[in-house]
Amino acid sequence: MARITAGVATSHVPAIGAAIDLGKTKEPYWQPLFAGYDWSRQWIAEEKPDVVILVYNDHASAFDMKIIPTFAIGCAESFKPADEGWGPRPVPTVQGHPDLAWHIAQSCILDEFDMTIINEMEVDHGLTVPLSLLFGQPDAWPVKVIPLAVNVVTYPPPSGNRCWLLGEAIRRAVESFPGDLKVQVWGTGGMSHQLQGPRAGLINAEWDNRFLDMMSQDSQRLRTIPHIEYLRETGSEGIEMVMWLIMRGALGADVRQLHRHYHVPASNTAVGHLVLEPVA
């Protein structure tokens, strides 16, 4: 039986990817941020997951205003890094797991989630930066990846509760897959940040850390945070944190926190990172 063995949450700031690609991770500005991932890189090297279901948002690389899927699952054999305006990141092509992806798509659709099925898609920093943070700069990613893109760019994004319920549906799907696979679910994006307007540069460390607390201590409250609270407290881009709730919902009722890291700033963004495992 396939099983979900852990969940990872992390920010996916594009400047982090640039720092990795340009060899700046040891510079004084960046070193404290990357030090917070040292434990996680060692942990995942020991865990050796077979598949990562990576929840992220596209930044107008695969989708634009012509089509805006709320939840889109990548079922292709592979996904190339996107050119976001300055050339693709120098990272390996992402290898998918079509059998599990199609199984999840079928299971979730029959579970009354209207998933958009994607058979050709390029993936941007929202997906590749988390992989770089956990795996470094390998010649090939050591894990299969199923991209799960969520609309948190254009109103209306899904509610936190809907994201949580999708995570529960993904767990049911994975557990019904006949293959013997170790699966992790990653929720990416956030934390507090705003990139434009009078509040550009907003960071709310107090709210961010309460959110990190709730990921393991008060998950029911997480499900009811309204969109307006994310906007008011964490800026226009803080809504990305609802994607963490897909990961959290997939882990079940109780979790154990294995690692936590919070750092400000990275560019003009707060960076958060958690490693959680389900408690049977």
Backbone bond lengths (Angstrom), bond angles and torsions (degrees), N, CA, C in turn:
res aa  C-N    CA-C-N  psi(-1)  N-CA   C-N-CA  omega(-1)  CA-C   N-CA-C  phi
1 M - - - 1.460 - - 1.517 110.67 -
2 A 1.317 116.89 135.68 1.464 120.15 172.00 1.521 108.73 -70.29
3 R 1.317 116.35 150.80 1.464 119.36 -176.94 1.519 109.01 -149.56
4 I 1.340 114.60 147.22 1.457 120.78 174.94 1.521 107.72 -89.27
5 T 1.315 116.14 119.51 1.465 120.69 -172.78 1.520 113.28 -102.89
6 A 1.337 117.76 -18.80 1.461 119.38 -177.17 1.519 109.61 -166.76
7 G 1.322 114.56 163.24 1.458 121.82 173.52 1.515 109.79 -128.69
8 V 1.308 115.94 143.50 1.460 122.18 177.91 1.520 108.22 -125.60
9 A 1.317 116.90 135.54 1.459 122.24 171.43 1.518 108.14 -119.72
10 T 1.327 115.52 137.79 1.458 118.87 177.38 1.519 110.85 -159.94
11 S 1.302 115.42 149.00 1.458 121.17 169.88 1.524 109.44 -67.59
12 H 1.348 115.34 160.94 1.469 118.57 -179.34 1.537 111.18 -132.99
13 V 1.302 115.87 42.95 1.464 123.00 -176.11 1.536 110.58 -56.62
14 P 1.339 118.78 127.61 1.475 119.50 -178.06 1.522 113.55 -61.00
15 A 1.338 118.19 -32.00 1.466 120.28 179.39 1.528 111.56 -64.40
16 I 1.333 117.85 -26.23 1.462 120.83 175.98 1.522 109.52 -64.18
17 G 1.325 116.14 -44.04 1.455 119.98 177.50 1.520 111.83 -61.09
18 A 1.331 116.04 -41.91 1.469 119.45 178.99 1.526 110.89 -63.48
19 A 1.344 117.29 -39.38 1.458 120.68 179.27 1.526 111.06 -63.28
20 I 1.335 116.84 -39.69 1.464 120.72 177.26 1.524 110.25 -65.91
21 D 1.331 115.82 -48.66 1.465 120.53 -175.29 1.518 112.54 -64.03
22 L 1.343 116.96 -31.88 1.466 121.54 -176.67 1.527 113.18 -96.34
23 G 1.334 116.92 6.78 1.459 120.89 176.52 1.512 114.57 70.10
24 K 1.335 117.42 34.86 1.463 121.22 -176.78 1.524 113.93 -104.31
25 T 1.329 118.24 10.67 1.465 120.55 -171.96 1.522 113.26 -65.57
26 K 1.343 118.49 -21.64 1.461 121.45 -179.22 1.531 112.41 -95.01
27 E 1.313 117.50 -2.44 1.460 119.96 178.55 1.530 109.94 -67.09
28 P 1.339 118.13 149.51 1.468 120.82 -174.98 1.526 114.47 -52.95
29 Y 1.323 117.51 -36.72 1.469 119.74 -179.91 1.518 111.56 -65.24
30 W 1.343 116.99 -40.11 1.461 121.28 -171.36 1.524 114.10 -95.29
31 Q 1.327 117.89 -24.73 1.463 120.29 -171.05 1.541 113.38 -56.40
32 P 1.351 120.10 -43.67 1.473 118.34 -179.75 1.524 113.03 -62.69
33 L 1.317 116.97 -34.05 1.466 119.34 178.46 1.523 110.60 -65.31
34 F 1.332 116.83 -50.73 1.458 119.79 -175.60 1.525 111.85 -70.37
35 A 1.328 117.76 -26.47 1.464 120.18 177.96 1.529 110.86 -61.33
36 G 1.323 116.69 -29.76 1.454 120.48 -179.95 1.517 114.16 -70.24
37 Y 1.327 116.61 -9.70 1.462 121.37 178.14 1.530 112.47 -104.99
38 D 1.330 117.88 -0.99 1.466 120.47 -179.32 1.530 110.95 -58.67
39 W 1.340 115.56 -47.14 1.470 119.91 -179.59 1.519 110.33 -59.52
40 S 1.327 116.50 -43.39 1.465 121.04 -175.37 1.515 112.02 -66.77
41 R 1.333 116.92 -37.78 1.461 119.18 179.07 1.530 111.05 -65.16
42 Q 1.318 116.75 -39.44 1.462 119.60 177.29 1.527 110.57 -67.93
43 W 1.329 115.89 -42.56 1.467 121.34 -179.68 1.526 111.49 -59.98
44 I 1.329 117.16 -47.68 1.467 118.54 -175.05 1.527 110.89 -72.76
45 A 1.319 117.66 -27.40 1.463 119.75 174.87 1.525 110.82 -64.58
46 E 1.325 116.56 -31.37 1.459 120.90 177.12 1.520 112.12 -82.09
47 E 1.329 117.20 -34.69 1.463 121.82 -178.43 1.525 112.54 -70.49
48 K 1.327 116.95 -39.82 1.457 123.13 178.95 1.540 112.63 50.77
49 P 1.322 117.61 63.71 1.469 118.60 176.58 1.521 110.75 -66.04
50 D 1.324 115.75 152.62 1.461 120.71 176.29 1.526 111.41 -84.15
51 V 1.325 116.03 -38.09 1.460 121.66 -175.07 1.518 109.63 -139.82
52 V 1.327 116.30 140.27 1.460 122.55 169.76 1.524 107.90 -115.53
53 I 1.324 116.52 123.95 1.462 122.06 168.00 1.514 105.53 -88.28
54 L 1.328 117.02 109.03 1.454 121.20 -169.19 1.529 109.72 -107.28
55 V 1.319 115.14 109.89 1.462 122.64 -178.08 1.524 108.15 -89.51
56 Y 1.323 116.25 123.44 1.460 120.55 -175.45 1.523 108.25 -152.41
57 N 1.328 116.68 175.33 1.462 119.46 171.81 1.517 110.16 -119.78
58 D 1.311 114.40 139.74 1.452 121.66 176.11 1.524 109.57 -76.14
59 H 1.335 116.11 145.62 1.461 121.53 -178.22 1.528 109.86 -114.28
60 A 1.346 115.37 57.56 1.468 123.02 178.79 1.521 112.17 64.92
61 S 1.333 116.50 28.47 1.459 121.15 175.31 1.532 110.92 -96.06
62 A 1.324 116.98 -48.45 1.464 121.77 178.72 1.524 111.84 -98.08
63 F 1.326 117.04 -29.81 1.457 122.34 -177.51 1.521 109.68 -124.91
64 D 1.314 115.59 154.02 1.460 120.56 172.62 1.516 107.96 -141.62
65 M 1.329 117.79 -163.57 1.452 120.12 -175.83 1.526 112.99 -68.40
66 K 1.337 117.92 -8.87 1.456 119.91 177.51 1.527 111.56 -72.54
67 I 1.336 116.40 -31.77 1.456 120.26 179.97 1.520 108.58 -149.32
68 I 1.333 116.36 128.10 1.464 121.75 -175.32 1.523 108.24 -132.77
69 P 1.325 118.40 85.91 1.465 119.55 177.89 1.529 110.88 -73.33
70 T 1.306 116.45 139.94 1.466 119.63 176.09 1.521 110.83 -70.28
71 F 1.332 116.92 -47.55 1.461 122.19 175.69 1.530 108.10 -132.08
72 A 1.340 117.08 123.43 1.462 121.50 -179.09 1.516 109.08 -129.86
73 I 1.326 116.78 129.65 1.460 121.18 -178.11 1.523 109.76 -112.45
74 G 1.332 115.81 130.99 1.454 122.23 -179.70 1.520 110.84 -84.61
75 C 1.334 116.25 117.89 1.468 121.37 -177.07 1.523 112.85 -110.63
76 A 1.318 117.07 12.62 1.464 121.29 -176.15 1.533 111.87 -79.56
77 E 1.330 114.24 168.78 1.470 120.68 175.78 1.518 111.17 -70.09
78 S 1.343 117.09 -33.89 1.458 120.20 -176.75 1.521 109.94 -155.80
79 F 1.342 114.88 163.36 1.461 122.16 -176.79 1.525 107.86 -140.61
80 K 1.333 116.82 118.85 1.452 120.86 -178.57 1.529 110.86 -81.47
81 P 1.345 117.76 150.34 1.471 120.51 173.24 1.525 110.61 -63.04
82 A 1.317 116.54 137.89 1.459 121.91 -177.32 1.526 111.21 -82.35
83 D 1.307 115.05 151.53 1.459 121.66 169.93 1.526 107.43 -89.18
84 E 1.329 115.77 109.39 1.464 120.37 -177.15 1.535 112.41 -95.41
85 G 1.322 116.49 18.23 1.448 120.36 176.07 1.509 114.18 119.98
86 W 1.336 116.71 -13.94 1.473 120.47 178.90 1.526 110.50 -134.00
87 G 1.329 115.37 27.70 1.458 121.49 -179.17 1.515 111.28 91.09
88 P 1.336 118.15 152.85 1.464 120.80 177.30 1.526 111.04 -62.40
89 R 1.326 117.17 148.69 1.463 120.16 173.34 1.532 109.32 -61.32
90 P 1.332 117.59 145.81 1.472 120.64 179.21 1.522 111.11 -80.08
91 V 1.323 115.04 65.51 1.465 121.80 -179.07 1.524 108.61 -125.61
92 P 1.340 116.96 160.21 1.467 118.78 -178.84 1.526 112.30 -64.95
93 T 1.328 114.84 156.17 1.466 120.51 169.62 1.524 108.74 -63.25
94 V 1.312 116.10 138.60 1.463 121.72 179.77 1.526 108.84 -80.03
95 Q 1.314 116.38 127.46 1.464 121.55 177.48 1.519 109.83 -95.07
96 G 1.322 116.26 126.03 1.456 120.81 -178.11 1.518 112.48 -86.16
97 H 1.332 114.84 -177.58 1.469 122.21 173.59 1.529 106.42 -132.52
98 P 1.357 116.95 80.59 1.462 120.09 -172.97 1.527 114.43 -56.74
99 D 1.326 118.08 -38.14 1.465 119.42 -177.47 1.526 110.96 -61.22
100 L 1.331 116.49 -48.22 1.459 119.08 -179.95 1.532 110.48 -70.64
101 A 1.326 117.38 -38.31 1.462 120.14 -178.96 1.523 111.25 -61.80
102 W 1.342 116.73 -46.35 1.461 119.42 178.36 1.523 111.31 -64.86
103 H 1.306 116.78 -36.79 1.470 120.16 177.52 1.522 110.25 -62.99
104 I 1.342 117.30 -43.78 1.464 120.49 178.44 1.523 110.42 -64.29
105 A 1.328 116.78 -42.83 1.461 120.16 179.10 1.527 110.29 -58.88
106 Q 1.318 116.98 -49.66 1.469 120.06 -179.79 1.517 111.24 -61.75
107 S 1.328 116.08 -46.53 1.457 119.81 -177.22 1.529 111.34 -63.11
108 C 1.332 117.02 -44.20 1.465 119.69 -177.75 1.531 111.44 -69.54
109 I 1.330 117.87 -37.99 1.466 120.13 178.49 1.520 110.16 -65.24
110 L 1.320 117.56 -43.10 1.463 120.03 176.69 1.524 111.23 -70.09
111 D 1.334 116.25 -18.24 1.469 121.89 175.01 1.537 110.42 -89.57
112 E 1.345 116.12 12.86 1.465 124.89 173.53 1.523 114.18 75.35
113 F 1.341 117.04 27.74 1.459 122.01 167.73 1.527 108.04 -105.99
114 D 1.313 116.11 123.99 1.466 120.75 -177.29 1.526 109.52 -86.16
115 M 1.323 115.65 88.13 1.454 121.78 -178.45 1.524 110.18 -85.02
116 T 1.333 116.64 139.85 1.458 121.38 170.05 1.524 107.88 -88.73
117 I 1.332 116.58 126.82 1.465 121.88 -177.62 1.524 108.70 -95.25
118 I 1.329 115.89 124.50 1.459 121.96 -177.23 1.527 109.08 -113.61
119 N 1.335 116.58 123.07 1.463 121.28 179.98 1.522 113.27 -106.96
120 E 1.320 117.23 -4.32 1.463 121.61 175.31 1.516 107.70 -151.73
121 M 1.329 117.12 122.77 1.460 119.94 -174.63 1.522 109.64 -164.20
122 E 1.321 115.92 137.65 1.453 120.49 168.89 1.526 108.48 -93.66
123 V 1.335 116.22 149.98 1.464 120.44 -175.37 1.520 109.53 -117.43
124 D 1.324 116.26 137.27 1.461 120.51 -174.85 1.523 111.33 -102.67
125 H 1.342 115.67 -163.45 1.470 120.19 -173.87 1.522 112.45 -60.63
126 G 1.328 117.43 -24.93 1.460 119.19 179.13 1.510 112.54 -57.02
127 L 1.324 116.40 -30.38 1.466 121.20 178.66 1.519 112.66 -101.35
128 T 1.336 117.65 -38.04 1.467 118.32 -173.37 1.523 113.44 -79.23
129 V 1.341 118.91 -30.91 1.470 119.54 179.36 1.526 111.50 -63.08
130 P 1.346 120.33 -45.94 1.471 118.55 175.72 1.528 113.25 -57.69
131 L 1.323 117.30 -39.54 1.467 119.04 177.55 1.523 110.95 -62.32
132 S 1.325 117.35 -41.20 1.464 120.60 178.96 1.524 111.40 -65.46
133 L 1.319 117.34 -38.47 1.462 120.35 -179.60 1.524 111.91 -64.01
134 L 1.329 117.22 -35.87 1.469 120.40 -176.84 1.524 113.08 -92.94
135 F 1.336 117.97 -26.56 1.466 119.89 -174.18 1.524 113.87 -118.37
136 G 1.309 118.46 -5.08 1.455 119.72 178.35 1.517 112.60 77.20
137 Q 1.318 116.60 -136.19 1.464 122.40 -175.27 1.531 110.95 -124.66
138 P 1.321 117.80 64.82 1.471 120.34 -178.90 1.529 111.28 -77.95
139 D 1.323 115.80 165.35 1.459 120.78 174.18 1.533 110.98 -71.12
140 A 1.330 115.70 -29.35 1.462 121.62 175.79 1.522 107.88 -144.85
141 W 1.337 116.98 141.99 1.466 119.08 178.00 1.529 108.85 -63.80
142 P 1.335 118.54 135.42 1.460 120.71 -175.10 1.520 113.85 -84.82
143 V 1.334 117.36 20.14 1.458 120.97 -176.17 1.522 108.24 -151.19
144 K 1.329 116.16 147.55 1.461 120.90 170.75 1.530 108.22 -76.88
145 V 1.328 115.90 147.39 1.465 120.35 -176.05 1.521 110.11 -129.45
146 I 1.325 116.05 131.73 1.457 121.98 171.77 1.523 107.31 -107.77
147 P 1.334 118.51 108.67 1.464 120.49 178.69 1.531 110.81 -72.31
148 L 1.319 115.99 135.16 1.464 122.00 174.27 1.527 107.29 -127.80
149 A 1.323 115.83 100.19 1.463 121.21 -176.02 1.519 110.42 -89.19
150 V 1.324 115.56 136.31 1.470 122.76 -177.68 1.524 108.61 -123.47
151 N 1.314 117.29 137.23 1.457 120.56 176.35 1.526 110.35 -78.20
152 V 1.325 115.97 106.18 1.466 120.57 170.23 1.533 109.10 -126.16
153 V 1.331 115.07 22.22 1.459 121.04 -176.96 1.528 111.49 -104.40
154 T 1.320 116.94 -41.35 1.455 122.11 -176.35 1.517 109.93 -117.72
155 Y 1.325 116.51 134.07 1.465 120.23 179.08 1.527 109.83 -66.76
156 P 1.361 119.47 138.27 1.464 126.68 3.88 1.528 112.49 -97.72
157 P 1.331 117.88 130.94 1.461 120.12 170.98 1.525 109.51 -77.83
158 P 1.322 117.75 164.72 1.466 119.47 176.94 1.522 111.03 -69.10
159 S 1.312 115.53 154.27 1.462 120.04 177.64 1.518 110.68 -73.00
160 G 1.327 115.48 160.98 1.456 119.74 175.74 1.518 111.92 -59.38
161 N 1.319 117.33 -38.72 1.459 120.32 -179.35 1.524 110.98 -66.63
162 R 1.350 116.48 -39.76 1.458 119.14 178.94 1.522 110.25 -64.58
163 C 1.318 117.33 -38.84 1.461 120.49 176.36 1.525 111.22 -63.02
164 W 1.323 115.99 -43.48 1.466 119.97 177.89 1.529 110.50 -59.03
165 L 1.335 116.61 -46.44 1.461 120.83 -178.76 1.528 111.28 -63.60
166 L 1.340 117.12 -35.35 1.456 119.37 175.32 1.528 110.07 -63.94
167 G 1.327 116.76 -39.90 1.462 119.41 175.78 1.517 111.84 -58.59
168 E 1.336 117.16 -42.07 1.464 120.32 177.21 1.525 111.01 -62.39
169 A 1.349 116.27 -40.68 1.462 120.08 179.03 1.530 111.02 -65.54
170 I 1.315 117.08 -37.87 1.476 120.96 177.36 1.526 109.86 -63.91
171 R 1.312 116.58 -40.50 1.473 119.17 178.28 1.532 110.26 -60.69
172 R 1.328 116.65 -44.95 1.465 119.34 178.89 1.527 110.75 -61.96
173 A 1.337 115.52 -39.67 1.460 119.51 179.35 1.521 111.39 -63.42
174 V 1.316 116.66 -47.75 1.471 120.35 -178.46 1.521 110.17 -61.17
175 E 1.320 116.80 -43.71 1.463 119.95 -176.15 1.526 112.56 -69.84
176 S 1.329 117.49 -16.39 1.465 120.27 177.02 1.521 112.67 -95.67
177 F 1.339 117.38 0.22 1.456 120.85 178.63 1.521 109.04 -78.76
178 P 1.337 118.74 132.24 1.464 119.76 -172.42 1.524 114.84 -73.19
179 G 1.319 119.36 -19.47 1.452 120.71 -177.61 1.522 112.43 -73.27
180 D 1.325 115.74 155.89 1.467 121.97 178.73 1.525 108.14 -92.18
181 L 1.334 116.87 94.75 1.452 121.73 -174.75 1.525 110.96 -130.11
182 K 1.338 114.51 141.31 1.462 120.93 169.20 1.534 107.01 -94.22
183 V 1.319 115.57 116.56 1.465 121.71 -173.70 1.523 109.66 -116.77
184 Q 1.314 115.68 134.53 1.459 121.09 169.69 1.521 108.92 -113.02
185 V 1.334 115.93 151.05 1.460 121.98 173.88 1.522 107.49 -116.36
186 W 1.327 116.40 127.32 1.464 121.78 179.34 1.525 108.91 -112.74
187 G 1.329 115.82 132.40 1.454 121.62 171.35 1.520 108.39 -109.17
188 T 1.317 117.72 128.82 1.458 120.16 -173.23 1.525 111.11 -125.03
189 G 1.339 114.96 171.85 1.459 122.03 -179.45 1.516 111.87 103.55
190 G 1.352 115.67 174.04 1.452 119.86 179.87 1.535 111.29 69.54
191 M 1.332 120.23 -174.58 1.456 122.36 6.70 1.528 108.94 -91.05
192 S 1.331 118.39 -129.50 1.461 119.28 -174.23 1.525 110.65 -62.40
193 H 1.308 115.49 132.08 1.462 120.67 173.33 1.522 110.17 -172.63
194 Q 1.308 114.88 149.82 1.457 121.96 173.03 1.521 107.50 -138.00
195 L 1.319 115.39 132.08 1.460 120.55 -171.02 1.518 113.93 -100.98
196 Q 1.324 118.70 -5.60 1.455 120.26 -175.17 1.530 110.40 -151.85
197 G 1.331 115.16 167.89 1.460 120.44 174.64 1.512 113.15 80.53
198 P 1.334 116.83 -175.40 1.469 121.88 -176.76 1.524 113.60 -60.58
199 R 1.352 118.09 -25.46 1.461 120.47 -178.87 1.534 112.22 -99.58
200 A 1.304 118.46 16.31 1.471 120.92 178.31 1.524 110.05 -54.62
201 G 1.327 116.09 133.21 1.453 120.84 -177.70 1.513 114.22 92.53
202 L 1.342 118.10 1.28 1.467 121.51 -179.56 1.526 111.09 -59.39
203 I 1.321 116.83 130.98 1.456 123.67 171.74 1.519 107.61 -136.52
204 N 1.324 116.92 128.70 1.464 122.83 -178.00 1.525 107.97 -120.71
205 A 1.333 115.92 84.62 1.465 121.06 -174.45 1.522 111.76 -65.00
206 E 1.330 117.83 -35.55 1.465 119.97 -179.48 1.525 110.68 -62.69
207 W 1.343 116.56 -47.38 1.465 120.07 179.81 1.524 110.51 -65.33
208 D 1.322 116.67 -43.76 1.465 120.38 179.60 1.520 111.22 -55.38
209 N 1.324 116.80 -45.48 1.461 119.38 -176.75 1.520 112.19 -71.63
210 R 1.326 118.42 -30.22 1.468 119.57 171.44 1.523 110.27 -63.67
211 F 1.323 116.12 -40.43 1.466 120.12 177.99 1.529 110.46 -62.14
212 L 1.333 117.00 -44.01 1.463 119.91 177.14 1.524 111.06 -60.59
213 D 1.332 117.21 -40.88 1.467 120.67 175.96 1.525 111.08 -57.55
214 M 1.344 115.57 -46.77 1.460 120.45 -174.69 1.520 112.64 -66.47
215 M 1.323 117.74 -24.81 1.458 119.69 -179.44 1.529 112.05 -57.84
216 S 1.328 116.99 -28.22 1.465 119.29 177.97 1.517 113.58 -118.31
217 Q 1.338 117.84 -12.87 1.464 119.77 -171.66 1.525 114.66 -115.55
218 D 1.311 119.52 -24.80 1.466 121.60 -174.70 1.519 109.45 -149.10
219 S 1.327 115.49 61.35 1.454 119.77 -172.70 1.521 112.85 -66.30
220 Q 1.325 118.09 -28.11 1.460 119.23 179.35 1.525 111.61 -63.47
221 R 1.312 117.69 -37.55 1.459 120.97 176.79 1.525 110.77 -63.31
222 L 1.328 117.21 -37.62 1.455 120.57 178.97 1.522 111.63 -55.26
223 R 1.319 116.47 -38.88 1.456 121.54 -173.25 1.525 112.36 -69.76
224 T 1.309 117.48 -17.97 1.467 120.57 -173.07 1.523 113.45 -110.17
225 I 1.338 118.54 3.46 1.464 119.94 178.38 1.528 108.71 -64.90
226 P 1.323 119.19 120.78 1.470 120.28 -177.98 1.523 111.65 -77.55
227 H 1.312 115.56 158.80 1.464 120.61 178.46 1.522 111.73 -54.03
228 I 1.332 117.13 -39.30 1.465 120.12 -175.03 1.520 110.91 -65.47
229 E 1.335 118.33 -29.25 1.466 119.60 177.82 1.529 110.59 -71.47
230 Y 1.333 117.21 -42.11 1.457 118.59 174.80 1.533 110.37 -57.22
231 L 1.333 116.25 -45.09 1.458 120.52 -177.76 1.523 110.82 -64.28
232 R 1.328 116.76 -46.80 1.462 120.89 -176.38 1.525 111.65 -67.70
233 E 1.318 117.16 -43.92 1.462 120.98 -170.49 1.526 113.70 -91.77
234 T 1.326 117.97 -26.74 1.466 119.57 -171.19 1.514 113.60 -124.66
235 G 1.336 117.88 5.41 1.451 119.96 177.95 1.519 112.79 87.33
236 S 1.314 115.30 173.98 1.465 120.40 -172.90 1.516 112.91 -66.98
237 E 1.321 118.13 -25.04 1.466 120.25 179.81 1.530 113.36 -98.68
238 G 1.322 118.17 -3.10 1.463 120.22 -179.89 1.514 113.21 -65.73
239 I 1.336 117.48 -18.59 1.464 120.46 179.30 1.526 111.69 -59.66
240 E 1.331 117.27 -17.06 1.461 119.64 176.93 1.520 112.45 -55.42
241 M 1.315 117.58 -22.95 1.463 120.14 -177.25 1.521 113.21 -65.70
242 V 1.347 118.92 -17.52 1.471 117.95 175.85 1.521 110.89 -61.34
243 M 1.343 117.16 -23.23 1.461 119.30 179.01 1.521 111.83 -68.46
244 W 1.333 117.00 -25.48 1.454 119.69 174.84 1.532 110.77 -63.30
245 L 1.324 116.10 -27.73 1.462 119.67 -175.33 1.523 112.11 -74.21
246 I 1.343 118.30 -23.13 1.459 119.77 171.98 1.521 108.90 -64.57
247 M 1.322 116.15 -45.96 1.469 119.94 175.78 1.518 111.18 -59.63
248 R 1.339 115.78 -47.04 1.478 118.90 -175.88 1.526 111.67 -65.24
249 G 1.338 117.34 -40.01 1.458 120.17 177.81 1.519 112.45 -64.29
250 A 1.327 117.16 -30.07 1.456 121.04 -179.25 1.526 112.62 -72.91
251 L 1.324 118.00 -15.52 1.467 121.05 -176.34 1.520 113.51 -88.79
252 G 1.327 117.97 -11.40 1.456 119.73 -178.80 1.517 112.28 94.71
253 A 1.331 116.03 -175.73 1.458 121.64 -170.65 1.526 112.95 -64.94
254 D 1.303 117.00 -42.93 1.466 120.57 -172.82 1.528 110.82 -119.23
255 V 1.321 114.60 139.95 1.454 120.19 178.84 1.521 110.33 -135.06
256 R 1.316 114.84 160.97 1.461 122.70 173.52 1.523 107.74 -115.33
257 Q 1.332 116.65 128.60 1.457 120.17 177.13 1.521 109.61 -81.97
258 L 1.327 116.26 121.32 1.451 121.64 179.36 1.518 112.75 -94.86
259 H 1.331 116.35 -30.83 1.465 119.76 -176.38 1.517 109.18 -157.93
260 R 1.340 115.20 146.86 1.466 121.30 179.41 1.527 108.81 -145.43
261 H 1.323 114.63 139.77 1.464 120.74 179.97 1.516 108.54 -147.65
262 Y 1.331 115.91 136.34 1.464 121.09 176.55 1.518 107.64 -140.56
263 H 1.335 115.87 133.99 1.466 119.79 -176.74 1.521 109.86 -147.71
264 V 1.332 115.26 138.16 1.469 120.85 172.29 1.529 108.56 -137.41
265 P 1.361 115.03 145.89 1.467 124.86 -12.87 1.518 110.18 -100.99
266 A 1.333 115.52 166.59 1.461 122.66 166.50 1.510 105.19 -122.08
267 S 1.317 116.77 109.17 1.456 119.97 -165.78 1.523 105.73 61.56
268 N 1.335 119.11 -119.42 1.469 119.59 175.50 1.520 110.66 -119.26
269 T 1.321 115.89 39.12 1.454 122.36 -172.26 1.522 110.64 -131.15
270 A 1.334 115.69 145.24 1.456 120.94 170.16 1.524 109.12 -83.19
271 V 1.330 116.91 138.18 1.458 122.20 -177.76 1.529 109.18 -111.95
272 G 1.319 116.03 126.77 1.447 121.84 175.65 1.511 111.06 -124.03
273 H 1.328 116.35 151.86 1.472 121.03 -177.29 1.514 108.90 -154.05
274 L 1.337 116.17 131.74 1.455 123.16 176.63 1.517 110.05 -134.86
275 V 1.313 115.87 148.27 1.457 122.09 166.39 1.523 106.90 -124.28
276 L 1.326 115.99 122.46 1.467 122.54 -176.33 1.521 109.55 -125.48
277 E 1.330 115.98 150.82 1.457 119.39 172.38 1.522 108.58 -130.86
278 P 1.349 116.97 144.91 1.455 119.25 179.78 1.524 111.53 -69.61
279 V 1.320 115.24 146.00 1.457 121.67 176.15 1.521 107.44 -103.36
280 A 1.305 116.87 117.93 1.475 120.99 -176.09 1.517 110.30 -64.96
